[in-house]
Amino acid sequence: MKLVVGTRGSKLSIIQTQEVINSLKERYREMEFEIKIIKTTGDIDLETPLYRIQKKGIFEKEIDLALINREIDFAVHSLKDYPTDTLEGIRIVAVPKRLSPYDALTSRIGSDLIDLPRKSKVGTSSLRREAFIKYLRKDLEVIPIRGNLDTRLKKMFNGLVDAIVVAEAGLIRLGERVDFKRLNIDDFTPPAGQGALAVIARVDDDRLIEILSTINDEKSWMETSIERRIISLLKVGCKTPIGVCARVEKGGVDVTVSTVSLDYEKKVLVNEFIEGEDMEKISSKIVESFKREGGEEIIREWRSYYD
């Protein structure tokens, strides 16, 4: 049996896809795989900050359409980039064991964010990261920087910026030999799904779903499902600087949600441990707490600004 898997062409995307293939090969040694590279909108426009791109699904739509049209058998995406509403006819069927969900800072001078000299240039294309940086250090200059992770690292070492904020999982997967500092979850609450992969299949492909489901990690599935449900309930996307991270622990789930106001003066941070495993109940409780602390008003500010 040979399966064709669709993915983006970046070095990190190939590594992530190979990670999924290797896990499947451990269970199905006779199975063969072919990786099909599909260029997406996000791979073509490498200049515009992500939150200023008007189109939705810039990193996955073309791949998912290839899946629907049966040009590929399944797809692998970075879960943090994957929308909460999938195209009709496909769905997430597995979330393999997640790597670190946290953000990390790497710089040319090996410094932490708090220790960067005044007026240092920090690169990011994420509105969430930009807002958290400006809330903590208004003296820093935030520079829009796009490109694959290895490209952004090269831009930093070539002097375009002094530091960049990236996903720790990306640095781990790429095996980049760079010093980095993990950023505190309260200061830089990561986006829903960061560090996790989404394996996508057609809803009518029962046999393949059965195969792909064998690499699903229940803990990672639960954590990311809660994170994505919170984002869905709040109706926010990349144009709202919001972070949400769920960590399954003994007896319940520890959830952190935070956002920063449009003027970077106010931060709403909610952290709660909720007992049980009812994902819907946990998500709803966190959203209620977030709204009670003023998070919904901040979301409205950002939505009005970009709409």
C-alpha positions, -999 to +999 in steps of 0.1 A: +000+000+000+014+034-010+001+067+004+007+102-010+009+129+017+006+166+009+026+193+027+043+226+022+078+227+008+097+244+037+124+225+055+104+225+087+072+212+069+092+183+053+107+174+087+072+175+103+057+153+075+086+129+078+080+127+116+044+116+109+056+091+082+082+076+106+055+071+133+033+053+108+061+031+095+068+019+130+032+005+130+029-004+093+064-015+080+051-026+047+035+007+038+051+031+013+049+069+013+054+096-012+056+133-002+039+157-025+050+194-022+021+219-026+028+256-027+003+277-007-005+314-006+016+318+025+046+305+006+042+329-022+037+362-003+067+363+021+066+401+028+032+410+041+028+405+079+004+375+085-023+396+102-024+420+072-031+393+046-069+394+039-072+358+026-080+330+051-063+296+051-030+309+035-010+279+047-034+251+041-062+258+016-044+246-015-032+214+003-067+207+016-082+212-019-057+187-033-070+163-006-106+168-014-098+164-051-080+131-043-047+143-056-032+132-022-043+107+004-038+127+035-021+160+046+001+172+075-002+207+088+012+228+117-019+228+140-013+264+151-019+275+115-049+254+109-084+270+111-110+258+135-134+255+106-122+228+081-134+225+045-164+202+040-154+166+035-122+166+055-112+166+092-084+163+116-080+126+124-048+126+145-026+149+166+007+131+172+026+137+204+031+174+208+065+191+212+069+223+233+040+247+229+061+276+241+076+307+224+113+312+224+136+342+218+169+338+201+193+368+196+227+376+181+239+386+216+224+356+234+202+377+256+168+373+271+140+397+261+142+417+293+180+421+289+180+433+253+195+468+250+171+497+244+160+502+208+170+466+198+152+453+168+130+422+173+116+404+143+082+387+141+052+386+117+028+376+145+004+402+159+003+382+191+040+383+196+043+419+186+016+429+212+033+409+240+067+425+231+053+460+231+035+454+264+067+443+281+093+465+263+079+496+246+114+507+240+121+479+215+115+482+178+094+454+163+103+446+127+080+425+105+100+395+093+086+367+072+099+335+057+105+300+068+121+296+102+156+289+088+152+320+066+143+341+096+173+329+115+196+338+086+181+373+084+188+377+121+224+366+118+228+388+088+219+418+109+184+426+098+172+423+134+189+417+167+165+390+179+135+370+168+106+354+186+097+319+173+081+286+183+105+266+205+092+234+187+104+247+154+139+252+167+138+217+182+125+201+150+150+219+128+179+210+151+193+245+148+224+250+169+214+284+183+210+296+219+175+305+228+155+314+259+120+299+265+096+327+271+074+326+302+038+314+295+023+344+314+043+369+293+040+351+260+010+328+261+014+306+229-012+304+202-037+275+201-020+243+188+016+255+188+041+226+187+015+201+175+008+186+141-026+180+124-031+149+103-060+155+079-080+130+059-112+127+040-142+119+062-153+090+039-119+073+040-127+049+069-097+025+064-072+053+062-087+071+092-083+039+111-046+037+101-038+074+108-056+073+142-030+049+155-005+078+159-029+101+177-017+111+212-047+115+235-031+141+258-021+163+228-055+158+213-072+169+244-050+199+250-052+213+215-089+206+212-095+227+243-073+255+230-090+255+196-125+253+212-117+285+232-105+303+201-137+292+183-160+304+212-142+338+212-144+340+174-108+352+170-081+346+145-046+360+136-059+396+137-064+394+175-033+391+197-045+362+219-027+332+234-042+301+248-024+271+263-039+240+279-018+215+299-034+182+310-024+173+346-035+148+371-072+154+378-078+181+354-065+208+330-044+239+336-054+266+311-038+300+304-054+327+282-041+362+277-044+392+254-031+428+253-051+460+246-047+480+214-026+506+231-004+479+247-012+493+282-035+466+296-032+429+297-059+404+306-044+371+319-065+342+330-050+310+345-072+283+360-070+247+369-103+230+361-110+195+373-123+167+350-120+159+313-151+175+298-135+196+271-166+216+264-171+224+301-135+234+305-135+256+274-167+274+284-155+280+320-123+296+307-141+318+282-165+330+309-135+339+332-117+356+303-148+377+295-153+386+331-118+400+333-124+423+304-109+401+276-140+405+253-137+443+253-101+440+242-111+416+214-137+441+202-111+468+201-088+448+178-117+436+157-129+471+151-094+483+143-088+457+116-123+456+102 
